[in-house]
Amino acid sequence: MKKLISSILVLMLMLALVACGGNSAGSEGSEASAEPSVITVGVVQTNANESDWRTANTKSFNEAFTEAGYETKMVFGEGDHAKQISQAQQLIQEEVDYLVVLGLQSAGWEDVAKASMEAGIPFIMADRKLELPEDLYTAMVCSDFEAEGNKAVDWLKSQAIDDCKIVVLGGDTGSSAQLGRSKAIEDGAGANGWDIVFNQNMKGWDETLAKQAVADLIASGKEFNVVYAENDNMARGACDAMDAAGITYGKDGAVTVIAFDANKWALEKVLAGEFNLDVECNPLHGPRIVKLINSLEAGETVEKNAYVDEEMFDCDTITQEIVDARTY
């Protein structure tokens, strides 16, 4: 009888082990067949239709993220810094995997960055550098706007223009692009004895506002011989105002025109001699951010602060081949 009971117990134990083994195999098979989770990237963009540059920038993100298989949650501040802050906080609450911020304003991002990092969400600056200590962000992929401005200043100095009287058309007040480019020309004017006769920022980098500002300046009788427009669209607006007033500009004109961004249509104006100089600000950040995120996913160490290599284009040296090669 004891032998029979022992045999039954052994049999029950063996059946239990087989059952456990079956469940384990099934569990492993289920895990193996599970699809990998999709990376969700929250993007706090500036404005939807700010300029041709911004349109190319947004397109670059959308195309690169789609190709990488990311889910993208992109929001637009539409000129409102407080709105951008709220949007970023909402994306953190939605537990995105990465937060990419293109700030309208450089300052005021400390609380958002801290909340993002505390939630385990890497905080990435793109396009515009924000005023943050290095422990509050994961990485930065931006343009060096003061360096862009210094390129224009060095070029202007090389032109040896007698009695420079400069019109500065700045971008959104407090944005890193405005701050860097404005600082460069203001410092350059001080160092070289140039006269800045007009210095005003255009909300939204707006072409129409720039055109009106230059038209009003001309109507006031103020003389100038250099336009330093902090994006292509504002440079075009200034040229429209000068056209209406019969003022010549560009390669063979009375007014030297300096622009920033180097959109393809603007480079065509450089080639035609309508803009004297255009300093590049490359908008194609999408592939750069994808590469950064993929490196972080792989556990690799990434460069903390990366600036984009950028060129400038002079009406005396630009070629049709350069313009044709432009992708935006």
C-alpha positions as CSV (number, residue, x, y, z in Angstrom):
1,M,0.0,0.0,0.0
2,K,2.8,2.4,0.9
3,K,4.5,1.6,-2.4
4,L,1.3,2.4,-4.3
5,I,0.9,5.7,-2.5
6,S,4.5,6.6,-3.2
7,S,4.1,5.8,-6.9
8,I,1.0,8.0,-7.0
9,L,2.9,10.9,-5.4
10,V,5.8,10.5,-7.8
11,L,3.4,10.5,-10.7
12,M,1.6,13.6,-9.5
13,L,4.9,15.4,-9.0
14,M,6.0,14.5,-12.5
15,L,2.7,15.8,-14.0
16,A,3.1,19.0,-12.0
17,L,6.6,19.5,-13.3
18,V,5.5,18.9,-16.9
19,A,2.7,21.4,-16.5
20,C,5.0,24.0,-15.1
21,G,7.5,23.4,-17.9
22,G,4.7,23.8,-20.4
23,N,3.6,27.1,-19.0
24,S,7.2,28.4,-19.0
25,A,7.7,27.5,-22.6
26,G,4.4,29.1,-23.5
27,S,5.3,32.2,-21.6
28,E,8.7,32.4,-23.3
29,G,7.1,31.9,-26.7
30,S,4.6,34.7,-25.9
31,E,7.4,37.1,-25.0
32,A,9.4,36.2,-28.0
33,S,6.5,36.9,-30.3
34,A,5.6,40.2,-28.7
35,E,6.3,43.2,-30.9
36,P,8.9,45.8,-29.7
37,S,7.4,48.9,-28.3
38,V,7.3,52.0,-30.6
39,I,9.4,55.0,-29.6
40,T,7.2,58.0,-29.0
41,V,8.9,61.4,-29.4
42,G,7.2,64.6,-28.3
43,V,8.2,67.7,-30.2
44,V,7.5,71.2,-29.0
45,Q,7.8,73.2,-32.2
46,T,7.7,77.0,-32.5
47,N,5.1,77.9,-35.1
48,A,3.4,76.0,-37.9
49,N,3.9,78.7,-40.6
50,E,6.6,81.0,-39.2
51,S,8.8,81.0,-42.3
52,D,10.0,78.9,-45.2
53,W,12.8,77.8,-42.9
54,R,10.4,76.5,-40.2
55,T,8.3,74.7,-42.8
56,A,11.4,72.8,-44.0
57,N,12.4,72.2,-40.3
58,T,9.0,70.6,-39.5
59,K,9.0,68.5,-42.7
60,S,12.5,67.2,-41.8
61,F,11.3,66.0,-38.4
62,N,8.1,64.4,-39.7
63,E,9.9,62.6,-42.6
64,A,12.9,61.4,-40.5
65,F,10.7,60.2,-37.6
66,T,8.3,58.4,-39.9
67,E,11.2,56.6,-41.6
68,A,12.7,55.6,-38.3
69,G,9.3,54.1,-37.2
70,Y,8.8,56.6,-34.4
71,E,5.4,57.8,-33.2
72,T,5.5,61.6,-33.3
73,K,3.5,64.0,-31.1
74,M,4.3,67.5,-32.4
75,V,2.7,70.6,-31.0
76,F,3.1,74.2,-32.0
77,G,3.5,77.2,-29.7
78,E,2.3,79.7,-32.3
79,G,4.4,82.6,-30.8
80,D,3.3,81.9,-27.2
81,H,6.1,81.0,-24.8
82,A,3.6,80.1,-22.0
83,K,1.7,77.8,-24.4
84,Q,4.9,76.0,-25.2
85,I,5.7,75.4,-21.5
86,S,2.2,74.0,-21.0
87,Q,2.5,71.8,-24.1
88,A,5.8,70.4,-22.9
89,Q,4.3,69.6,-19.5
90,Q,1.4,67.8,-21.1
91,L,3.8,65.7,-23.2
92,I,5.6,64.7,-20.0
93,Q,2.3,63.7,-18.4
94,E,1.6,61.6,-21.5
95,E,4.9,59.8,-20.8
96,V,6.5,60.2,-24.2
97,D,9.9,58.4,-24.5
98,Y,11.8,61.5,-25.6
99,L,11.1,65.3,-25.4
100,V,12.5,67.5,-28.1
101,V,12.1,71.3,-27.5
102,L,12.6,74.1,-30.0
103,G,12.0,77.1,-27.7
104,L,10.5,80.4,-28.7
105,Q,12.3,81.9,-25.8
106,S,15.7,80.9,-24.5
107,A,14.9,81.4,-20.8
108,G,12.2,79.9,-18.6
109,W,12.6,76.2,-19.3
110,E,14.2,75.0,-16.0
111,D,11.0,73.5,-14.4
112,V,10.1,71.7,-17.6
113,A,13.5,70.3,-18.1
114,K,13.7,69.2,-14.4
115,A,10.3,67.5,-14.6
116,S,11.3,65.7,-17.8
117,M,14.6,64.4,-16.4
118,E,12.9,63.3,-13.1
119,A,10.3,61.4,-15.2
120,G,13.1,59.6,-16.9
121,I,12.4,61.3,-20.2
122,P,15.5,62.5,-22.0
123,F,15.3,66.3,-22.7
124,I,16.8,67.3,-26.0
125,M,17.2,70.8,-27.4
126,A,17.0,71.2,-31.2
127,D,17.6,74.2,-33.4
128,R,17.7,76.8,-30.6
129,K,19.9,76.5,-27.4
130,L,18.0,77.2,-24.2
131,E,19.4,78.7,-21.0
132,L,19.8,75.5,-19.0
133,P,22.5,74.0,-16.8
134,E,24.0,70.9,-18.4
135,D,22.5,68.6,-15.7
136,L,19.0,69.5,-16.9
137,Y,19.2,68.3,-20.4
138,T,20.4,65.2,-22.2
139,A,21.8,66.7,-25.4
140,M,21.7,69.7,-27.7
141,V,21.7,69.8,-31.5
142,C,21.6,73.4,-32.5
143,S,22.8,76.2,-34.7
144,D,25.4,78.6,-33.3
145,F,23.6,81.9,-34.1
146,E,26.2,84.2,-32.8
147,A,28.8,82.4,-35.0
148,E,26.4,82.9,-37.9
149,G,26.2,86.6,-37.2
150,N,30.0,86.9,-36.8
151,K,30.4,85.4,-40.3
152,A,28.2,88.2,-41.7
153,V,30.1,90.8,-39.7
154,D,33.5,89.6,-40.9
155,W,32.1,89.6,-44.5
156,L,30.7,93.1,-44.1
157,K,34.0,94.4,-42.8
158,S,35.8,92.9,-45.9
159,Q,33.5,95.0,-48.1
160,A,35.1,98.2,-46.9
161,I,31.8,100.2,-47.2
162,D,32.3,103.9,-46.4
163,D,30.2,105.1,-43.5
164,C,28.1,102.0,-42.9
165,K,24.5,102.9,-41.8
166,I,22.8,99.6,-40.9
167,V,19.2,98.6,-40.6
168,V,18.8,95.6,-38.3
169,L,15.6,93.6,-38.8
170,G,15.7,91.2,-35.8
171,G,13.6,88.1,-35.1
172,D,11.4,87.2,-32.1
173,T,12.7,89.0,-29.1
174,G,14.5,86.7,-26.7
175,S,14.9,83.8,-29.0
176,S,18.4,82.4,-29.2
177,A,18.5,83.1,-33.0
178,Q,17.6,86.8,-32.4
179,L,19.9,87.1,-29.4
180,G,22.9,85.6,-31.2
181,R,22.6,87.3,-34.5
182,S,21.8,90.7,-33.0
183,K,24.7,90.5,-30.6
184,A,27.0,89.8,-33.5
185,I,26.0,92.9,-35.5
186,E,25.8,95.1,-32.4
187,D,29.3,94.1,-31.3
188,G,30.6,94.4,-34.9
189,A,29.2,97.9,-35.2
190,G,30.8,99.0,-32.0
191,A,34.2,97.5,-33.0
192,N,34.2,98.9,-36.5
193,G,32.6,102.3,-36.0
194,W,29.4,101.4,-37.9
195,D,26.2,103.2,-37.3
196,I,23.0,101.2,-36.6
197,V,20.3,103.6,-37.6
198,F,17.4,101.2,-37.0
199,N,17.2,98.1,-34.8
200,Q,13.8,96.5,-34.3
201,N,12.7,92.9,-33.8
202,M,9.9,91.5,-35.9
203,K,7.4,89.3,-34.1
204,G,7.3,85.9,-35.8
205,W,10.2,86.8,-38.2
206,D,7.4,88.3,-40.3
207,E,8.0,89.4,-43.9
208,T,5.1,91.8,-44.0
209,L,6.2,93.5,-40.7
210,A,9.7,93.9,-42.1
211,K,8.4,95.4,-45.3
212,Q,6.3,98.0,-43.4
213,A,9.2,98.8,-41.0
214,V,11.5,99.6,-43.9
215,A,8.8,101.5,-45.8
216,D,8.2,103.7,-42.7
217,L,12.0,104.2,-42.3
218,I,12.3,105.3,-45.9
219,A,9.3,107.6,-45.5
220,S,11.0,109.2,-42.5
221,G,14.0,110.2,-44.6
222,K,16.4,108.1,-42.7
223,E,19.4,107.1,-44.8
224,F,20.9,103.6,-44.8
225,N,23.2,101.5,-47.0
226,V,23.1,98.1,-45.3
227,V,20.1,95.8,-44.4
228,Y,20.9,93.1,-41.9
229,A,17.8,90.9,-42.0
230,E,17.9,88.0,-39.5
231,N,16.0,85.7,-41.9
232,D,15.4,85.4,-45.6
233,N,11.7,86.3,-45.5
234,M,12.4,89.6,-43.7
235,A,15.2,90.4,-46.3
236,R,12.6,89.9,-49.1
237,G,10.2,92.2,-47.3
238,A,12.9,94.9,-47.0
239,C,13.7,94.5,-50.7
240,D,10.0,94.9,-51.6
241,A,9.9,98.2,-49.6
242,M,13.0,99.4,-51.4
243,D,11.5,98.5,-54.8
244,A,8.5,100.5,-54.0
245,A,10.6,103.5,-53.1
246,G,12.9,103.2,-56.2
247,I,16.0,102.4,-54.0
248,T,18.5,100.1,-55.6
249,Y,20.1,97.2,-53.7
250,G,22.2,94.1,-54.1
251,K,25.3,93.5,-56.1
252,D,25.1,96.7,-58.2
253,G,22.8,98.7,-55.9
254,A,23.1,101.4,-53.2
255,V,22.1,99.1,-50.4
256,T,23.9,95.9,-49.3
257,V,21.5,93.2,-48.3
258,I,22.5,90.5,-45.8
259,A,20.1,87.6,-45.0
260,F,20.1,84.5,-42.9
261,D,18.8,80.9,-43.4
262,A,19.8,80.3,-47.1
263,N,16.5,78.8,-48.4
264,K,16.8,77.7,-52.0
265,W,14.7,80.6,-53.2
266,A,16.9,83.0,-51.3
267,L,20.0,81.5,-52.8
268,E,18.5,82.2,-56.2
269,K,18.3,85.9,-55.2
270,V,22.0,85.7,-54.2
271,L,22.8,84.3,-57.6
272,A,20.8,87.0,-59.2
273,G,22.6,89.7,-57.2
274,E,19.6,90.8,-55.3
275,F,20.9,89.6,-51.9
276,N,24.6,90.2,-51.4
277,L,25.1,87.6,-48.7
278,D,23.1,84.8,-47.2
279,V,24.3,83.0,-44.1
280,E,23.2,79.4,-43.8
281,C,21.0,78.1,-40.9
282,N,20.4,74.5,-41.7
283,P,16.8,73.3,-40.8
284,L,17.3,69.6,-41.5
285,H,17.4,68.5,-37.8
286,G,15.2,65.4,-38.2
287,P,18.0,62.9,-39.2
288,R,20.3,64.3,-36.6
289,I,17.7,63.8,-33.8
290,V,17.0,60.3,-35.1
291,K,20.7,59.4,-34.9
292,L,20.9,60.8,-31.4
293,I,17.9,58.9,-30.2
294,N,19.1,55.6,-31.7
295,S,22.4,56.1,-30.0
296,L,20.7,56.7,-26.7
297,E,18.5,53.6,-27.2
298,A,21.7,51.6,-27.8
299,G,23.1,52.8,-24.5
300,E,25.9,54.8,-26.2
301,T,27.4,58.0,-24.9
302,V,26.3,61.0,-27.0
303,E,27.9,64.4,-27.6
304,K,26.3,66.8,-25.0
305,N,26.5,69.9,-27.1
306,A,26.6,69.6,-30.9
307,Y,26.5,72.6,-33.2
308,V,25.6,72.2,-36.9
309,D,28.2,73.0,-39.6
310,E,26.9,75.9,-41.7
311,E,28.2,77.9,-44.7
312,M,27.6,81.4,-46.2
313,F,26.9,82.4,-49.8
314,D,28.3,85.5,-51.5
315,C,26.8,86.9,-54.7
316,D,30.3,87.1,-56.1
317,T,31.1,83.4,-55.7
318,I,27.8,81.5,-55.7
319,T,27.1,79.2,-58.6
320,Q,24.1,77.7,-60.3
321,E,25.3,74.3,-59.2
322,I,25.2,75.4,-55.5
323,V,21.6,76.5,-55.9
324,D,20.5,73.4,-57.8
325,A,22.0,71.2,-55.0
326,R,19.9,72.9,-52.4
327,T,17.2,70.5,-50.9
328,Y,15.1,73.1,-49.2
